[in-house]
Amino acid sequence: MEKVDICVHFLLGKALQKVNQVSKSKLSSYGVTPVQYALLRQLWRKDGQFGFELAERLQLDSATITGIIDRLEQNGFIDRRVDPNDRRNKLVFLTDKGRSMEVPLCQKMDEMNEEVMSDLSDVEIQQFKKILYDIGIKNK
């Protein structure tokens, strides 16, 4: 077995590099990036959300979420519509194109998960996800 007492930052960075590479290759033919997929996934769960709600759910800052929304709108996946209760705000909705991408994009991301974790057992995968959650989300 190789020595694994390397810096955590380096190990996480290399793992992220691999996951990004596989994710991008799975999604690129659809014109979607991994972070855009994450936003679409939130809308597939609940369509018609405010940008700030999406930012909170994805733990992104307002400038980043605005750029993601802009690109998804330019590519025809989403629309921004005026909130009927407060015309100063806009809600983000899926277009027909955005809705039609749910099955193929989710399949591609399932393939990515299987590919990058193929050497792990089900128990190891659950432990790994818990550790990542604890590091990246729980302690915020």
DSSP file (Angstrom, degrees, kcal/mol; ACC not computed):
  #  RESIDUE AA STRUCTURE BP1 BP2  ACC     N-H-->O    O-->H-N    N-H-->O    O-->H-N    TCO  KAPPA ALPHA  PHI   PSI    X-CA   Y-CA   Z-CA
    1    1 A M              0   0    0      0, 0.0     2,-0.1     0, 0.0     3,-0.1   0.000 360.0 360.0 360.0 142.4    0.0    0.0    0.0
    2    2 A E        -     0   0    0      1,-0.1     2,-0.3     2,-0.0     0, 0.0  -0.350 360.0 -92.7 -74.1 156.3    1.2    3.5   -0.8
    3    3 A K        -     0   0    0      1,-0.1     3,-0.1    -2,-0.1    -1,-0.1  -0.557  41.2-177.9 -68.8 126.0    2.0    6.0    1.9
    4    4 A V        +     0   0    0     -2,-0.3    -1,-0.1     1,-0.1     7,-0.1   0.172  52.4 102.7-115.0  17.2   -1.2    8.0    2.5
    5    5 A D        +     0   0    0      2,-0.0    -1,-0.1     3,-0.0     3,-0.1   0.035  51.8 131.3 -90.1  30.8    0.0   10.5    5.2
    6    6 A I  S    S-     0   0    0      1,-0.2     5,-0.1    -3,-0.1    -2,-0.0  -0.382  74.4 -69.7 -74.1 158.9    0.2   13.2    2.5
    7    7 A C     >  -     0   0    0      1,-0.1     4,-2.2    -2,-0.1     3,-0.2  -0.218  39.6-131.9 -51.0 133.4   -1.3   16.6    3.3
    8    8 A V  H  > S+     0   0    0      1,-0.2     4,-3.0     2,-0.2     5,-0.3   0.878 106.7  57.5 -57.1 -40.6   -5.1   16.5    3.3
    9    9 A H  H  > S+     0   0    0      1,-0.2     4,-2.4     2,-0.2    -1,-0.2   0.920 107.6  46.7 -58.1 -45.3   -5.3   19.5    1.1
   10   10 A F  H  > S+     0   0    0      2,-0.2     4,-2.4    -3,-0.2    -1,-0.2   0.929 113.5  48.0 -63.4 -46.1   -3.3   17.8   -1.6
   11   11 A L  H  X S+     0   0    0     -4,-2.2     4,-2.2     2,-0.2    -2,-0.2   0.918 114.1  45.8 -63.1 -44.7   -5.3   14.5   -1.4
   12   12 A L  H  X S+     0   0    0     -4,-3.0     4,-2.8     1,-0.2    -1,-0.2   0.897 112.1  52.9 -64.5 -39.5   -8.6   16.4   -1.6
   13   13 A G  H  X S+     0   0    0     -4,-2.4     4,-2.3    -5,-0.3    -2,-0.2   0.914 110.2  46.2 -62.6 -43.9   -7.3   18.5   -4.5
   14   14 A K  H  X S+     0   0    0     -4,-2.4     4,-2.0     2,-0.2    -1,-0.2   0.894 113.3  49.7 -66.8 -39.5   -6.3   15.5   -6.5
   15   15 A A  H  X S+     0   0    0     -4,-2.2     4,-2.5     2,-0.2    -2,-0.2   0.931 112.3  47.9 -64.1 -44.5   -9.6   13.7   -5.8
   16   16 A L  H  X S+     0   0    0     -4,-2.8     4,-3.0     1,-0.2     5,-0.2   0.890 108.3  55.1 -62.6 -39.8  -11.5   16.9   -6.9
   17   17 A Q  H  X S+     0   0    0     -4,-2.3     4,-2.1    -5,-0.2    -1,-0.2   0.922 110.7  45.3 -58.6 -45.0   -9.4   17.1  -10.0
   18   18 A K  H  X S+     0   0    0     -4,-2.0     4,-2.4     2,-0.2     5,-0.2   0.932 114.2  47.6 -65.2 -47.1  -10.3   13.6  -10.9
   19   19 A V  H  X S+     0   0    0     -4,-2.5     4,-3.0     1,-0.2     5,-0.2   0.908 112.5  49.9 -63.1 -42.5  -14.0   14.1  -10.2
   20   20 A N  H  X S+     0   0    0     -4,-3.0     4,-2.9     2,-0.2     5,-0.3   0.915 110.1  50.9 -61.1 -43.3  -14.1   17.4  -12.1
   21   21 A Q  H  X S+     0   0    0     -4,-2.1     4,-1.8    -5,-0.2    -2,-0.2   0.937 115.1  41.2 -60.5 -48.0  -12.4   15.7  -15.1
   22   22 A V  H  X S+     0   0    0     -4,-2.4     4,-1.9     2,-0.2    -2,-0.2   0.920 115.9  50.5 -68.2 -43.3  -14.9   12.8  -15.2
   23   23 A S  H  X S+     0   0    0     -4,-3.0     4,-2.2    -5,-0.2     5,-0.2   0.937 110.8  48.5 -59.5 -48.5  -17.9   15.1  -14.5
   24   24 A K  H  X S+     0   0    0     -4,-2.9     4,-2.4     1,-0.2    -1,-0.2   0.894 110.7  50.9 -61.2 -40.0  -17.0   17.6  -17.2
   25   25 A S  H  < S+     0   0    0     -4,-1.8     4,-0.4    -5,-0.3    -1,-0.2   0.863 112.4  47.0 -67.3 -33.2  -16.5   14.8  -19.7
   26   26 A K  H  < S+     0   0    0     -4,-1.9    -2,-0.2     1,-0.2    -1,-0.2   0.848 122.8  33.3 -73.6 -34.3  -19.9   13.3  -18.9
   27   27 A L  H ><>S+     0   0    0     -4,-2.2     3,-2.1    -5,-0.2     5,-1.2   0.671  93.4  87.0 -97.3 -19.8  -21.8   16.7  -19.1
   28   28 A S  G ><5S+     0   0    0     -4,-2.4     3,-1.6     1,-0.3    -1,-0.1   0.821  82.4  59.3 -59.0 -35.6  -19.9   18.6  -21.8
   29   29 A S  G 3 5S+     0   0    0     -4,-0.4    -1,-0.3     1,-0.3    -2,-0.1   0.699 106.1  51.2 -68.0 -15.2  -21.9   17.2  -24.7
   30   30 A Y  G < 5S-     0   0    0     -3,-2.1    -1,-0.3     2,-0.2    -2,-0.2   0.459 114.5-117.1 -96.0  -3.6  -25.1   18.7  -23.1
   31   31 A G  T < 5S+     0   0    0     -3,-1.6     2,-0.4    -4,-0.4    -3,-0.2   0.818  74.8 123.3  72.9  30.8  -23.5   22.1  -22.7
   32   32 A V      < -     0   0    0     -5,-1.2    -1,-0.3    -8,-0.1    -2,-0.2  -0.969  50.2-147.2-128.0 139.5  -23.7   22.0  -18.8
   33   33 A T     >  -     0   0    0     -2,-0.4     4,-2.5    -3,-0.1     5,-0.2  -0.577  35.1-103.3 -94.8 165.6  -20.9   22.3  -16.2
   34   34 A P  H  > S+     0   0    0      0, 0.0     4,-1.9     0, 0.0     5,-0.1   0.890 122.7  47.6 -57.1 -40.1  -21.0   20.4  -12.9
   35   35 A V  H  > S+     0   0    0      2,-0.2     4,-1.7     1,-0.2     5,-0.1   0.860 110.6  51.7 -72.3 -32.9  -22.1   23.5  -10.9
   36   36 A Q  H  > S+     0   0    0      2,-0.2     4,-2.7     1,-0.2    -1,-0.2   0.894 107.8  53.2 -66.2 -38.8  -24.8   24.2  -13.5
   37   37 A Y  H  X S+     0   0    0     -4,-2.5     4,-2.8     1,-0.2    -2,-0.2   0.919 105.5  54.2 -58.5 -43.8  -26.0   20.7  -13.0
   38   38 A A  H  X S+     0   0    0     -4,-1.9     4,-1.4     1,-0.2    -1,-0.2   0.895 110.2  46.3 -59.8 -40.6  -26.2   21.2   -9.3
   39   39 A L  H  X S+     0   0    0     -4,-1.7     4,-1.7     2,-0.2     3,-0.2   0.930 111.7  50.4 -68.1 -44.9  -28.4   24.3   -9.8
   40   40 A L  H  X S+     0   0    0     -4,-2.7     4,-2.4     1,-0.2     5,-0.2   0.903 106.1  57.3 -58.2 -40.1  -30.6   22.5  -12.3
   41   41 A R  H  X S+     0   0    0     -4,-2.8     4,-1.4     1,-0.2    -1,-0.2   0.882 104.1  52.0 -59.7 -38.4  -31.0   19.7   -9.8
   42   42 A Q  H  X S+     0   0    0     -4,-1.4     4,-1.9    -3,-0.2    -1,-0.2   0.891 110.9  47.8 -64.1 -38.8  -32.3   22.1   -7.2
   43   43 A L  H  < S+     0   0    0     -4,-1.7    -2,-0.2     2,-0.2    -1,-0.2   0.827 105.5  57.7 -73.4 -31.1  -34.9   23.3   -9.7
   44   44 A W  H  < S+     0   0    0     -4,-2.4     3,-0.2     1,-0.2    -1,-0.2   0.841 110.0  46.2 -65.4 -31.0  -35.9   19.8  -10.7
   45   45 A R  H  < S+     0   0    0     -4,-1.4     2,-0.3     1,-0.3    -2,-0.2   0.883 137.5   2.2 -75.3 -39.7  -36.7   19.3   -7.0
   46   46 A K  S  < S-     0   0    0     -4,-1.9    -1,-0.3    -5,-0.1    -2,-0.1  -0.813  75.1-152.7-153.5 104.9  -38.6   22.6   -6.7
   47   47 A D  S    S+     0   0    0     -2,-0.3    46,-0.2    -3,-0.2    -3,-0.1  -0.416  70.7  42.9 -76.6 153.2  -39.1   24.8   -9.7
   48   48 A G  S    S+     0   0    0     44,-1.2     2,-0.3     1,-0.2    45,-0.2   0.979  73.1 156.0  78.3  60.7  -39.6   28.6   -9.3
   49   49 A Q  E     -A   92   0A   0     43,-1.7    43,-3.6    -3,-0.1    -1,-0.2  -0.819  43.8-108.9-115.9 156.5  -37.0   29.6   -6.7
   50   50 A F  E  >  -A   91   0A   0     -2,-0.3     4,-1.9    41,-0.2     3,-0.3  -0.506  29.9-118.2 -75.9 151.6  -35.3   32.9   -5.9
   51   51 A G  H  > S+     0   0    0     39,-0.6     4,-2.5     1,-0.2     5,-0.2   0.881 115.4  54.9 -56.9 -40.4  -31.6   33.2   -6.8
   52   52 A F  H  > S+     0   0    0      1,-0.2     4,-2.2     2,-0.2    -1,-0.2   0.844 105.6  52.9 -66.2 -31.5  -30.7   33.8   -3.2
   53   53 A E  H  > S+     0   0    0     -3,-0.3     4,-2.5     2,-0.2    -1,-0.2   0.922 110.4  47.1 -66.5 -43.5  -32.5   30.5   -2.2
   54   54 A L  H  X S+     0   0    0     -4,-1.9     4,-2.2     1,-0.2    -2,-0.2   0.906 110.8  52.6 -63.4 -41.2  -30.5   28.6   -4.8
   55   55 A A  H  X>S+     0   0    0     -4,-2.5     5,-2.4     1,-0.2     4,-0.8   0.913 110.4  47.9 -60.8 -43.4  -27.3   30.3   -3.6
   56   56 A E  H ><5S+     0   0    0     -4,-2.2     3,-0.5     3,-0.2    -2,-0.2   0.933 112.1  48.7 -63.0 -46.2  -28.0   29.2    0.0
   57   57 A R  H 3<5S+     0   0    0     -4,-2.5    -1,-0.2     1,-0.2    -2,-0.2   0.867 119.9  37.6 -63.1 -36.6  -28.8   25.7   -1.0
   58   58 A L  H 3<5S-     0   0    0     -4,-2.2    -1,-0.2    -5,-0.2    -2,-0.2   0.470 107.8-125.5 -93.6  -2.9  -25.6   25.4   -3.0
   59   59 A Q  T <<5 +     0   0    0     -4,-0.8     2,-0.3    -3,-0.5    -3,-0.2   0.939  61.6 140.2  55.2  53.0  -23.6   27.4   -0.6
   60   60 A L      < -     0   0    0     -5,-2.4    -1,-0.2    -6,-0.1    -2,-0.1  -0.881  53.5-110.1-120.8 153.9  -22.5   29.9   -3.2
   61   61 A D     >  -     0   0    0     -2,-0.3     4,-2.4     1,-0.1     5,-0.2  -0.346  34.9-104.6 -79.9 167.8  -22.1   33.7   -3.0
   62   62 A S  H  > S+     0   0    0      1,-0.2     4,-2.1     2,-0.2     5,-0.2   0.851 118.2  52.5 -64.9 -37.0  -24.4   36.0   -4.9
   63   63 A A  H  > S+     0   0    0      2,-0.2     4,-1.8     1,-0.2    -1,-0.2   0.911 111.8  46.7 -65.2 -41.0  -21.9   36.9   -7.7
   64   64 A T  H  > S+     0   0    0      2,-0.2     4,-2.0     1,-0.2    -2,-0.2   0.926 112.6  48.0 -67.2 -45.1  -21.2   33.2   -8.4
   65   65 A I  H  X S+     0   0    0     -4,-2.4     4,-2.7     1,-0.2     5,-0.2   0.878 109.1  55.0 -65.9 -36.1  -24.9   32.2   -8.5
   66   66 A T  H  X S+     0   0    0     -4,-2.1     4,-2.7    -5,-0.2    -1,-0.2   0.920 108.4  48.2 -62.0 -43.6  -25.7   35.2  -10.8
   67   67 A G  H  X S+     0   0    0     -4,-1.8     4,-2.2     2,-0.2    -1,-0.2   0.890 112.1  48.7 -63.6 -40.1  -23.1   34.1  -13.3
   68   68 A I  H  X S+     0   0    0     -4,-2.0     4,-2.4     2,-0.2     5,-0.2   0.932 113.2  47.1 -65.3 -46.2  -24.4   30.5  -13.2
   69   69 A I  H  X S+     0   0    0     -4,-2.7     4,-2.5     1,-0.2     5,-0.2   0.916 110.5  53.4 -61.9 -43.5  -28.0   31.6  -13.7
   70   70 A D  H  X S+     0   0    0     -4,-2.7     4,-2.6    -5,-0.2    -2,-0.2   0.933 111.4  44.9 -56.7 -47.9  -26.9   34.0  -16.5
   71   71 A R  H  X S+     0   0    0     -4,-2.2     4,-1.8     1,-0.2    -1,-0.2   0.896 113.0  49.8 -67.6 -40.0  -25.2   31.2  -18.4
   72   72 A L  H  <>S+     0   0    0     -4,-2.4     5,-2.6     2,-0.2     6,-0.9   0.885 113.0  47.9 -65.3 -36.3  -28.1   28.7  -17.9
   73   73 A E  H ><5S+     0   0    0     -4,-2.5     3,-1.6    -5,-0.2    -2,-0.2   0.924 109.6  52.0 -68.6 -44.0  -30.5   31.3  -19.1
   74   74 A Q  H 3<5S+     0   0    0     -4,-2.6    -1,-0.2     1,-0.3    -2,-0.2   0.839 110.1  50.2 -59.5 -33.3  -28.4   32.2  -22.2
   75   75 A N  T 3<5S-     0   0    0     -4,-1.8    -1,-0.3    -5,-0.2    -2,-0.2   0.375 118.3-112.4 -90.2   4.5  -28.3   28.5  -23.0
   76   76 A G  T < 5S+     0   0    0     -3,-1.6    22,-0.4     2,-0.2    21,-0.4   0.645  85.0 115.4  81.4  15.7  -32.1   28.1  -22.8
   77   77 A F  S   <S+     0   0    0     -5,-2.6    18,-2.2    20,-0.2     2,-0.3   0.764  79.0  18.5 -87.0 -27.1  -32.2   25.9  -19.7
   78   78 A I  E     -B   94   0A   0     -6,-0.9     2,-0.3    16,-0.3    16,-0.2  -0.907  60.5-148.8-139.7 164.5  -34.0   28.4  -17.4
   79   79 A D  E     -B   93   0A   0     14,-2.9    14,-3.0    -2,-0.3     2,-0.5  -0.966  13.8-138.8-129.1 148.6  -36.0   31.6  -17.4
   80   80 A R  E     -B   92   0A   0     -2,-0.3     2,-0.4    12,-0.2    12,-0.2  -0.942  26.3-174.8-104.6 131.4  -36.2   34.4  -14.8
   81   81 A R  E     -B   91   0A   0     10,-2.8    10,-3.5    -2,-0.5     2,-0.1  -0.952  31.0-100.6-128.2 147.4  -39.6   35.7  -14.2
   82   82 A V  E     -B   90   0A   0     -2,-0.4     8,-0.3     8,-0.2     5,-0.1  -0.402  40.9-112.4 -64.1 135.7  -40.9   38.6  -12.1
   83   83 A D  E >   -B   86   0A   0      6,-2.9     3,-0.9     3,-0.6     6,-0.2  -0.579  19.2-145.0 -68.1 121.9  -42.3   37.6   -8.7
   84   84 A P  T 3  S+     0   0    0      0, 0.0     3,-0.2     0, 0.0    -1,-0.2   0.729  99.3  50.9 -64.2 -19.7  -46.0   38.2   -8.9
   85   85 A N  T 3  S+     0   0    0      1,-0.3     2,-0.2     2,-0.0    -2,-0.0   0.665 127.4  15.9 -89.7 -18.7  -45.9   39.2   -5.2
   86   86 A D  E X   - B   0  83A   0     -3,-0.9     3,-2.4     3,-0.2    -3,-0.6  -0.730  63.2-159.0-158.9 101.2  -43.0   41.6   -5.5
   87   87 A R  E 3  S+     0   0A   0      1,-0.3    -1,-0.0    -2,-0.2    -4,-0.0   0.598  88.8  70.6 -63.1 -10.9  -42.0   42.9   -8.9
   88   88 A R  E 3  S+     0   0A   0     -6,-0.1    -1,-0.3    -5,-0.1     2,-0.3   0.695  95.3  64.4 -76.6 -17.8  -38.5   43.9   -7.6
   89   89 A N  E <   -     0   0A   0     -3,-2.4    -6,-2.9    -6,-0.2     2,-0.4  -0.734  69.2-149.4-109.1 154.5  -37.6   40.2   -7.3
   90   90 A K  E     - B   0  82A   0     -2,-0.3   -39,-0.6    -8,-0.3     2,-0.3  -0.958   5.6-147.1-123.6 143.7  -37.3   37.5   -9.9
   91   91 A L  E     -AB  50  81A   0    -10,-3.5   -10,-2.8    -2,-0.4     2,-0.5  -0.791  16.7-129.3-104.0 149.7  -37.9   33.7   -9.7
   92   92 A V  E     +AB  49  80A   0    -43,-3.6   -43,-1.7    -2,-0.3   -44,-1.2  -0.886  30.4 178.7-104.0 125.4  -35.9   31.1  -11.6
   93   93 A F  E     - B   0  79A   0    -14,-3.0   -14,-2.9    -2,-0.5     2,-0.2  -0.922  29.0-112.6-125.2 149.1  -37.9   28.6  -13.5
   94   94 A L  E     - B   0  78A   0     -2,-0.3   -16,-0.3   -16,-0.2     2,-0.2  -0.515  27.3-140.9 -72.1 145.1  -36.9   25.7  -15.8
   95   95 A T     >  -     0   0    0    -18,-2.2     4,-2.6    -2,-0.2     5,-0.2  -0.453  36.2 -94.8 -90.2 176.1  -37.7   25.9  -19.5
   96   96 A D  H  > S+     0   0    0      1,-0.2     4,-2.3     2,-0.2     5,-0.1   0.909 130.5  52.1 -57.6 -41.0  -38.9   22.9  -21.4
   97   97 A K  H  > S+     0   0    0    -21,-0.4     4,-0.7     2,-0.2    -1,-0.2   0.922 109.3  49.1 -61.2 -44.5  -35.3   22.3  -22.4
   98   98 A G  H >4 S+     0   0    0    -22,-0.4     3,-0.7   -21,-0.3     4,-0.3   0.902 112.1  48.0 -62.6 -42.0  -34.2   22.4  -18.8
   99   99 A R  H >< S+     0   0    0     -4,-2.6     3,-1.4     1,-0.2     4,-0.3   0.886 107.1  56.8 -65.1 -38.3  -36.9   20.0  -17.7
  100  100 A S  H 3< S+     0   0    0     -4,-2.3    -1,-0.2     1,-0.3    -2,-0.2   0.660  98.7  62.5 -69.8 -14.6  -36.0   17.6  -20.5
  101  101 A M  T <X S+     0   0    0     -4,-0.7     4,-2.4    -3,-0.7     5,-0.4   0.559  77.5  89.9 -87.0  -8.3  -32.4   17.4  -19.3
  102  102 A E  H <> S+     0   0    0     -3,-1.4     4,-2.3    -4,-0.3     5,-0.2   0.942  89.8  40.5 -57.4 -54.0  -33.3   15.8  -15.9
  103  103 A V  H  > S+     0   0    0     -4,-0.3     4,-2.3     1,-0.2     5,-0.2   0.956 118.9  43.1 -64.5 -52.3  -33.1   12.2  -16.9
  104  104 A P  H  > S+     0   0    0      0, 0.0     4,-2.0     0, 0.0    -1,-0.2   0.908 117.3  46.1 -64.2 -38.6  -30.0   12.3  -19.2
  105  105 A L  H  X S+     0   0    0     -4,-2.4     4,-2.3     2,-0.2    -2,-0.2   0.909 112.5  49.7 -70.4 -40.1  -28.0   14.5  -16.9
  106  106 A C  H  X S+     0   0    0     -4,-2.3     4,-2.2    -5,-0.4    -1,-0.2   0.892 110.2  52.1 -64.0 -38.0  -28.8   12.5  -13.8
  107  107 A Q  H  X S+     0   0    0     -4,-2.3     4,-2.3    -5,-0.2    -1,-0.2   0.918 109.3  49.6 -62.2 -42.7  -27.9    9.3  -15.6
  108  108 A K  H  X S+     0   0    0     -4,-2.0     4,-2.2     1,-0.2    -2,-0.2   0.896 111.5  47.9 -64.3 -39.8  -24.5   10.9  -16.6
  109  109 A M  H  X S+     0   0    0     -4,-2.3     4,-2.5     2,-0.2    -1,-0.2   0.850 109.2  53.3 -72.4 -31.7  -23.8   12.0  -13.0
  110  110 A D  H  X S+     0   0    0     -4,-2.2     4,-2.5     2,-0.2    -2,-0.2   0.913 109.1  50.2 -62.8 -41.9  -24.8    8.5  -11.7
  111  111 A E  H  X S+     0   0    0     -4,-2.3     4,-2.6     2,-0.2    -2,-0.2   0.908 109.4  51.5 -60.9 -42.2  -22.2    7.1  -14.2
  112  112 A M  H  X S+     0   0    0     -4,-2.2     4,-2.8     2,-0.2     5,-0.3   0.939 109.6  49.0 -60.6 -47.7  -19.6    9.6  -12.9
  113  113 A N  H  X S+     0   0    0     -4,-2.5     4,-1.6     1,-0.2    -2,-0.2   0.925 112.8  47.6 -58.6 -45.1  -20.3    8.5   -9.3
  114  114 A E  H  < S+     0   0    0     -4,-2.5     4,-0.3     1,-0.2    -1,-0.2   0.910 113.2  49.0 -62.0 -42.4  -19.9    4.8  -10.3
  115  115 A E  H >< S+     0   0    0     -4,-2.6     3,-0.8     1,-0.2    -2,-0.2   0.933 114.4  41.7 -65.3 -47.2  -16.8    5.5  -12.2
  116  116 A V  H 3< S+     0   0    0     -4,-2.8    -1,-0.2     1,-0.2     3,-0.2   0.710 123.9  37.6 -78.3 -17.7  -14.9    7.5   -9.5
  117  117 A M  T >< S+     0   0    0     -4,-1.6     3,-1.9    -5,-0.3    -1,-0.2   0.155  78.1 115.8-115.9  20.0  -16.0    5.3   -6.7
  118  118 A S  T <  S+     0   0    0     -3,-0.8    -1,-0.1     1,-0.3    -2,-0.1   0.747  75.3  54.2 -63.4 -24.3  -15.8    1.9   -8.4
  119  119 A D  T 3  S+     0   0    0     -3,-0.2     2,-0.3    -4,-0.2    -1,-0.3   0.441  96.0  85.6 -89.3   1.4  -13.0    0.7   -6.1
  120  120 A L  S <  S-     0   0    0     -3,-1.9     2,-0.1     1,-0.0    -3,-0.0  -0.770  74.8-126.2-105.0 147.7  -14.9    1.4   -2.9
  121  121 A S     >  -     0   0    0     -2,-0.3     4,-2.5     1,-0.1     5,-0.2  -0.359  34.5-102.7 -78.1 167.9  -17.5   -0.8   -1.1
  122  122 A D  H  > S+     0   0    0      1,-0.2     4,-2.1     2,-0.2     5,-0.2   0.895 124.8  50.0 -58.5 -40.9  -20.9    0.5   -0.3
  123  123 A V  H  > S+     0   0    0      2,-0.2     4,-2.3     1,-0.2    -1,-0.2   0.917 110.6  49.0 -64.9 -43.2  -19.9    1.0    3.3
  124  124 A E  H  > S+     0   0    0      2,-0.2     4,-2.8     1,-0.2    -2,-0.2   0.885 109.3  53.0 -64.0 -38.5  -16.7    2.9    2.3
  125  125 A I  H  X S+     0   0    0     -4,-2.5     4,-2.6     2,-0.2    -1,-0.2   0.930 110.6  46.5 -62.6 -45.3  -18.8    5.1   -0.1
  126  126 A Q  H  X S+     0   0    0     -4,-2.1     4,-2.1     2,-0.2    -2,-0.2   0.901 114.2  47.7 -64.9 -40.3  -21.2    6.0    2.8
  127  127 A Q  H  X S+     0   0    0     -4,-2.3     4,-2.5     2,-0.2    -2,-0.2   0.920 112.0  50.6 -64.0 -43.8  -18.3    6.7    5.1
  128  128 A F  H  X S+     0   0    0     -4,-2.8     4,-2.5     1,-0.2    -2,-0.2   0.926 110.9  47.9 -60.0 -47.6  -16.5    8.8    2.5
  129  129 A K  H  X S+     0   0    0     -4,-2.6     4,-2.6     1,-0.2    -1,-0.2   0.889 111.2  51.2 -62.6 -39.7  -19.7   10.9    1.8
  130  130 A K  H  X S+     0   0    0     -4,-2.1     4,-2.9     2,-0.2    -2,-0.2   0.922 110.2  49.1 -63.7 -43.7  -20.2   11.4    5.6
  131  131 A I  H  X S+     0   0    0     -4,-2.5     4,-2.4     2,-0.2     5,-0.2   0.933 112.4  47.5 -61.8 -46.2  -16.6   12.6    6.0
  132  132 A L  H  X S+     0   0    0     -4,-2.5     4,-3.0     2,-0.2     5,-0.4   0.914 112.8  49.6 -61.2 -42.4  -16.9   15.0    3.1
  133  133 A Y  H  X>S+     0   0    0     -4,-2.6     4,-2.8     1,-0.2     5,-2.4   0.942 111.1  49.2 -59.7 -48.3  -20.2   16.3    4.5
  134  134 A D  I  <>S+     0   0    0     -4,-2.9     5,-0.9     3,-0.2    -2,-0.2   0.890 117.3  41.0 -61.3 -40.4  -18.7   16.8    7.9
  135  135 A I  I  <5S+     0   0    0     -4,-2.4    -2,-0.2    -5,-0.2    -1,-0.2   0.929 127.1  28.9 -72.3 -46.0  -15.7   18.7    6.5
  136  136 A G  I  <5S+     0   0    0     -4,-3.0    -3,-0.2    -5,-0.2    -2,-0.2   0.736 134.3  10.2 -94.8 -24.1  -17.5   20.8    3.9
  137  137 A I  I ><5S+     0   0    0     -4,-2.8     3,-1.7    -5,-0.4    -3,-0.2   0.755 113.5  59.2-123.9 -50.9  -21.0   21.4    5.1
  138  138 A K  I 3 <S+     0   0    0     -5,-2.4    -4,-0.2     1,-0.3    -3,-0.1   0.865 106.1  49.6 -56.7 -42.3  -21.7   20.4    8.7
  139  139 A N  T 3 <       0   0    0     -5,-0.9    -1,-0.3    -6,-0.3    -5,-0.1   0.155 360.0 360.0 -90.4  20.9  -19.1   22.6   10.3
  140  140 A K    <         0   0    0     -3,-1.7    -1,-0.2     0, 0.0    -2,-0.1   0.474 360.0 360.0 -82.5 360.0  -20.1   25.8    8.5
